[in-house]
Amino acid sequence: MFVVARRLALVVICCGLAASASTAFAQDNCNGGCEPRWHSDAWWAMRANEPVGARQCECKGLQWPPYPRPVGPPMTCAHIYHAEHYWPWPYLCTDRQVVLDMTRTQESNGWISETTLYEYYFNSDTNELTVPGKTHLRWILDYAPASYRSVWIQQVDDPTASQQRMNNVRLAATQIAGNNLPPIQFRVAMPPSRPAIEADTIRRKELQTIPTPRIPLPQSAAGASSTAPGVGGGGGGGGGGAGY
């Protein structure tokens, strides 16, 4: 009797194992929304994509912790060990990405500024490119990197003048590079600098309006400068030395 009971128990255990195995196989191979079998390779792969850190949960009508945190099942022991062992990953990756994004944005804005034909590259009367403007346009078409090779034109208040400048730039670019032209378009911008003739005029006006020194020169220094060697004769040089 005891032997029969053991055999029946063994049969029941085998049937249960077979049923669990078939269920696990069905879970691993289902294409619906069912979750993978617990601790299977697919289950570990699914849990590996979860964020690190503590989870936020609701208790007594409040969020614990009160600041934003990931939600969902808590991290496994293996994932906690992995996050602590390789700290500060993955936050280090996020910090690096933020810095790279800012650097790329600054680089892109710099190339846009360098490939812009500002108002001082055009003749104010005819809206034609000046000699420096044609030189800068040739530099854009020949030496600017391909990823940043776009011709930007500063847009002015007069639409007719802007269109004339666009036509003149297209004509000059065709003469330089043929029909294989990069994008040519307007942009609203202010010149980052001023023309050389304007800077020279401002500097000259500044030098002309500098007031004379208000502090008088000491008499001893004035006498020494007037009797310094090479200014007066030999006797004057000797007298200056005796005075000191």
Buried (B, 14 or more C-beta within 10 A) or exposed (E): EEEEEEEEEEEEEEEEEEEEEEEBEEBBEEEEEEEBBEEBEEBBEEBEEBEBEEBBEEEEEEEEEEEEBEEEEEBBEEBEEBBEEEEEEEEEEEEEEEEEEEEEEEEEEEBBBBBBBBBBBBEEEEBBBBEEBBEBBBEBBEEBEEEBBBBBBBBBEEEEBBEBBBEBBBEBBEEBBEEEBBEBEBBEBEEEEEBEEEEEEEEEEEEEEEEEEEEEEEEEEEBBEEBEEEEEEEEBBEEBEEEE
